[in-house]
């Protein structure tokens, strides 16, 4: 039997599970993706307020656009992944980052959750009016590229980014209302 998976707005009830997800990334020595995983969450209420403000474009650093964060939650209690949807694109986000960034808890990988979180993120992006979505990934990140193409991503370009030390691929997804949340 498969577990129910929902892409939900962050909430206090998931504090411990969220913190264990971040701890898994750190213990694995992995980059915190999406970038909101690096936000201070010691004061969890303040952290949730910050995520909410970001979604409304309040208090953003220069060069940032409003962005909404969602958590992929299994069985209404375990945070398995995090998604961040940028409401618009800057030249920097067109280069790398795109409209949607997501990460799956290291211990939950290999189960198709990348496809699921991106599919549900596309539905959320459609709700905020994004009909064309740019998603980027490192060329060596085969799992992410597979998740993107399984969600309709079409490779547009790739470029070596010296600051990352890798080739970044850019995929566009036509984002109609056919993505079920």
C-alpha beads as a LAMMPS data file, in Angstrom:
LAMMPS data file: protein, C-alpha beads

181 atoms
180 bonds

1 atom types
1 bond types

-500.0 500.0 xlo xhi
-500.0 500.0 ylo yhi
-500.0 500.0 zlo zhi

Masses

1 110.0

Atoms # bond

1 1 1 0.000 0.000 0.000
2 1 1 1.361 3.416 -0.918
3 1 1 1.376 6.200 1.587
4 1 1 -0.667 9.357 0.949
5 1 1 1.560 12.232 -0.165
6 1 1 0.466 15.857 0.040
7 1 1 2.288 19.071 -0.844
8 1 1 1.402 21.299 2.082
9 1 1 2.205 24.750 3.347
10 1 1 4.722 24.632 6.196
11 1 1 3.193 24.376 9.660
12 1 1 4.297 23.968 13.250
13 1 1 2.937 20.417 13.528
14 1 1 5.748 19.236 11.224
15 1 1 8.581 20.922 13.167
16 1 1 10.415 17.799 14.333
17 1 1 10.132 16.015 10.998
18 1 1 11.311 19.119 9.123
19 1 1 14.285 19.487 11.427
20 1 1 15.231 15.840 10.923
21 1 1 15.057 16.350 7.140
22 1 1 17.492 19.288 7.364
23 1 1 19.735 17.250 9.675
24 1 1 19.845 14.445 7.077
25 1 1 21.053 16.863 4.392
26 1 1 23.730 18.221 6.741
27 1 1 24.852 14.755 7.893
28 1 1 25.167 13.671 4.250
29 1 1 27.291 16.754 3.517
30 1 1 24.866 17.856 0.819
31 1 1 23.993 21.321 -0.389
32 1 1 20.724 22.515 1.150
33 1 1 18.282 22.483 -1.780
34 1 1 16.035 24.330 -2.014
35 1 1 17.781 27.315 -0.471
36 1 1 15.085 27.835 2.175
37 1 1 16.463 24.755 3.985
38 1 1 19.310 27.048 5.084
39 1 1 16.939 29.488 6.834
40 1 1 17.379 29.589 10.616
41 1 1 14.637 27.489 12.206
42 1 1 15.626 27.605 15.891
43 1 1 12.599 29.807 16.579
44 1 1 10.181 27.768 14.503
45 1 1 7.359 30.301 14.710
46 1 1 9.647 33.040 13.372
47 1 1 10.825 30.649 10.641
48 1 1 7.230 29.973 9.547
49 1 1 6.516 33.720 9.598
50 1 1 9.556 34.300 7.384
51 1 1 8.405 31.695 4.844
52 1 1 4.952 33.300 4.772
53 1 1 6.453 36.780 4.291
54 1 1 8.628 35.492 1.428
55 1 1 5.527 34.175 -0.342
56 1 1 4.023 37.658 -0.138
57 1 1 7.230 39.418 -1.229
58 1 1 7.807 41.006 2.182
59 1 1 11.335 41.530 3.538
60 1 1 13.114 39.951 0.585
61 1 1 16.801 40.651 -0.024
62 1 1 17.689 42.626 -3.150
63 1 1 17.403 40.582 -6.330
64 1 1 14.942 38.106 -4.814
65 1 1 11.389 37.541 -6.041
66 1 1 8.393 36.361 -4.018
67 1 1 8.656 32.610 -3.460
68 1 1 6.448 30.006 -1.823
69 1 1 7.721 26.977 0.074
70 1 1 5.837 23.702 0.399
71 1 1 6.578 20.426 2.152
72 1 1 5.902 16.981 0.698
73 1 1 4.324 15.177 3.629
74 1 1 3.619 11.451 3.934
75 1 1 0.888 10.073 6.156
76 1 1 0.105 13.565 7.424
77 1 1 3.227 13.623 9.608
78 1 1 6.562 12.944 7.841
79 1 1 8.248 15.642 5.747
80 1 1 9.926 13.824 2.850
81 1 1 10.762 16.778 0.636
82 1 1 10.742 20.538 0.258
83 1 1 9.766 22.590 -2.767
84 1 1 10.285 26.287 -3.414
85 1 1 8.382 28.069 -6.187
86 1 1 9.705 31.410 -7.437
87 1 1 6.766 33.482 -8.659
88 1 1 8.788 35.126 -11.472
89 1 1 12.220 34.916 -13.053
90 1 1 15.174 37.277 -12.820
91 1 1 18.169 37.034 -15.176
92 1 1 20.009 35.146 -12.393
93 1 1 17.144 32.636 -11.991
94 1 1 17.045 32.164 -15.766
95 1 1 20.721 31.194 -15.567
96 1 1 20.264 28.774 -12.666
97 1 1 17.511 28.075 -10.181
98 1 1 14.481 28.578 -12.403
99 1 1 10.944 28.742 -11.028
100 1 1 11.005 25.557 -8.962
101 1 1 13.675 24.084 -6.746
102 1 1 13.135 20.938 -4.707
103 1 1 14.938 18.441 -2.553
104 1 1 14.101 15.001 -1.198
105 1 1 15.237 13.723 2.206
106 1 1 18.317 11.521 1.522
107 1 1 16.779 8.452 3.217
108 1 1 13.636 8.758 1.040
109 1 1 15.323 8.854 -2.363
110 1 1 14.939 6.220 -5.046
111 1 1 11.172 5.963 -4.624
112 1 1 10.018 8.371 -7.346
113 1 1 9.388 11.223 -4.914
114 1 1 11.203 13.720 -7.153
115 1 1 8.597 13.128 -9.844
116 1 1 5.821 13.494 -7.266
117 1 1 7.084 16.684 -5.617
118 1 1 7.688 18.337 -8.977
119 1 1 4.244 17.291 -10.308
120 1 1 2.530 18.691 -7.217
121 1 1 4.729 21.830 -7.327
122 1 1 3.652 22.407 -10.925
123 1 1 0.027 22.317 -9.778
124 1 1 0.848 24.908 -7.084
125 1 1 2.725 27.022 -9.638
126 1 1 -0.315 26.903 -11.920
127 1 1 -2.442 28.185 -9.026
128 1 1 -0.248 31.309 -8.825
129 1 1 -0.454 31.819 -12.592
130 1 1 2.734 30.226 -13.930
131 1 1 1.907 28.656 -17.295
132 1 1 5.546 28.231 -18.380
133 1 1 7.969 26.955 -15.759
134 1 1 11.754 26.840 -15.896
135 1 1 13.445 24.065 -13.897
136 1 1 17.220 23.669 -13.777
137 1 1 19.553 20.955 -12.536
138 1 1 23.159 19.899 -12.703
139 1 1 23.830 17.721 -15.743
140 1 1 25.181 14.946 -13.488
141 1 1 21.979 14.925 -11.414
142 1 1 20.359 12.178 -13.465
143 1 1 17.536 11.616 -10.968
144 1 1 16.464 15.258 -11.131
145 1 1 16.693 15.350 -14.931
146 1 1 14.505 12.235 -15.074
147 1 1 11.944 13.824 -12.711
148 1 1 11.870 16.942 -14.868
149 1 1 11.433 15.084 -18.171
150 1 1 8.770 12.793 -16.677
151 1 1 6.844 15.981 -15.841
152 1 1 7.048 17.236 -19.433
153 1 1 10.350 19.118 -19.251
154 1 1 11.979 19.933 -22.564
155 1 1 15.726 20.597 -22.498
156 1 1 16.286 24.168 -23.664
157 1 1 19.996 24.699 -23.015
158 1 1 22.966 23.795 -20.905
159 1 1 25.902 25.861 -19.766
160 1 1 29.039 25.325 -17.735
161 1 1 28.849 27.581 -14.672
162 1 1 32.342 28.114 -13.240
163 1 1 30.994 29.206 -9.835
164 1 1 29.237 25.819 -9.521
165 1 1 31.943 23.844 -11.271
166 1 1 29.381 21.968 -13.353
167 1 1 27.127 22.086 -16.371
168 1 1 23.606 23.286 -15.584
169 1 1 20.704 22.159 -17.736
170 1 1 17.614 24.303 -18.280
171 1 1 14.248 22.678 -18.947
172 1 1 10.954 24.395 -19.781
173 1 1 7.640 22.831 -18.813
174 1 1 4.357 23.960 -20.346
175 1 1 2.298 24.173 -17.187
176 1 1 -1.368 23.596 -17.961
177 1 1 -4.030 22.597 -15.495
178 1 1 -3.392 18.885 -16.131
179 1 1 -1.102 18.446 -13.114
180 1 1 -3.080 16.872 -10.286
181 1 1 -2.184 18.024 -6.804

Bonds

1 1 1 2
2 1 2 3
3 1 3 4
4 1 4 5
5 1 5 6
6 1 6 7
7 1 7 8
8 1 8 9
9 1 9 10
10 1 10 11
11 1 11 12
12 1 12 13
13 1 13 14
14 1 14 15
15 1 15 16
16 1 16 17
17 1 17 18
18 1 18 19
19 1 19 20
20 1 20 21
21 1 21 22
22 1 22 23
23 1 23 24
24 1 24 25
25 1 25 26
26 1 26 27
27 1 27 28
28 1 28 29
29 1 29 30
30 1 30 31
31 1 31 32
32 1 32 33
33 1 33 34
34 1 34 35
35 1 35 36
36 1 36 37
37 1 37 38
38 1 38 39
39 1 39 40
40 1 40 41
41 1 41 42
42 1 42 43
43 1 43 44
44 1 44 45
45 1 45 46
46 1 46 47
47 1 47 48
48 1 48 49
49 1 49 50
50 1 50 51
51 1 51 52
52 1 52 53
53 1 53 54
54 1 54 55
55 1 55 56
56 1 56 57
57 1 57 58
58 1 58 59
59 1 59 60
60 1 60 61
61 1 61 62
62 1 62 63
63 1 63 64
64 1 64 65
65 1 65 66
66 1 66 67
67 1 67 68
68 1 68 69
69 1 69 70
70 1 70 71
71 1 71 72
72 1 72 73
73 1 73 74
74 1 74 75
75 1 75 76
76 1 76 77
77 1 77 78
78 1 78 79
79 1 79 80
80 1 80 81
81 1 81 82
82 1 82 83
83 1 83 84
84 1 84 85
85 1 85 86
86 1 86 87
87 1 87 88
88 1 88 89
89 1 89 90
90 1 90 91
91 1 91 92
92 1 92 93
93 1 93 94
94 1 94 95
95 1 95 96
96 1 96 97
97 1 97 98
98 1 98 99
99 1 99 100
100 1 100 101
101 1 101 102
102 1 102 103
103 1 103 104
104 1 104 105
105 1 105 106
106 1 106 107
107 1 107 108
108 1 108 109
109 1 109 110
110 1 110 111
111 1 111 112
112 1 112 113
113 1 113 114
114 1 114 115
115 1 115 116
116 1 116 117
117 1 117 118
118 1 118 119
119 1 119 120
120 1 120 121
121 1 121 122
122 1 122 123
123 1 123 124
124 1 124 125
125 1 125 126
126 1 126 127
127 1 127 128
128 1 128 129
129 1 129 130
130 1 130 131
131 1 131 132
132 1 132 133
133 1 133 134
134 1 134 135
135 1 135 136
136 1 136 137
137 1 137 138
138 1 138 139
139 1 139 140
140 1 140 141
141 1 141 142
142 1 142 143
143 1 143 144
144 1 144 145
145 1 145 146
146 1 146 147
147 1 147 148
148 1 148 149
149 1 149 150
150 1 150 151
151 1 151 152
152 1 152 153
153 1 153 154
154 1 154 155
155 1 155 156
156 1 156 157
157 1 157 158
158 1 158 159
159 1 159 160
160 1 160 161
161 1 161 162
162 1 162 163
163 1 163 164
164 1 164 165
165 1 165 166
166 1 166 167
167 1 167 168
168 1 168 169
169 1 169 170
170 1 170 171
171 1 171 172
172 1 172 173
173 1 173 174
174 1 174 175
175 1 175 176
176 1 176 177
177 1 177 178
178 1 178 179
179 1 179 180
180 1 180 181
